[in-house]
Amino acid sequence: MDKNKTSISGASSYREIGEFWDEHDLSEYWDQTRDVQMDIDIHSSTVYFPVEKSLAEKLRTEAENRGVSPETLLNKWVQEHVGNGSVPK
């Protein structure tokens, strides 16, 4: 964490920040916030591919076992295979 940033929670780790906000509501601290200006340039898109139902169920189970979303796991696997040129025939 950046020591130059202030934090309402006074926490010293991201875990502590999460625990703090699990127990508190921003409305309790609204007077300690400030307006900010920012530009966001998002260039992402989603493309859908059909997957057999049985494969989708296996993907969900494997992703849950690994503690990630099915989308994250699928993207990782595709990147590993397409990224290194080992596309199955």
C-alpha positions, 0 to 999 in steps of 0.5 A: 500500500502507498504510505502517502495515501490517506485511508478512512479505515486506518488499516495497514493492509488490503485485508484489513481495509476489506474487513473494515468496510465489511463492518462499516458504511460509507455514509458514516464517513461521507464528510471525510470524502472529497470530490475527484476528477478522473478520465476513464478510457475503457476499451474492452469487449466480450465475445461469447462462444457456445460451450457444451453444457457438460463442459461448462459444468466441469469448468464451473467445478474446476474454477470453484476448486481453484477459487476463481471465476469460470470466466477467469479460468477459461481465459487463462486456459485459452491464453496458455494454448493460443498464446504459445501456439499449441492449439489442439487439432 
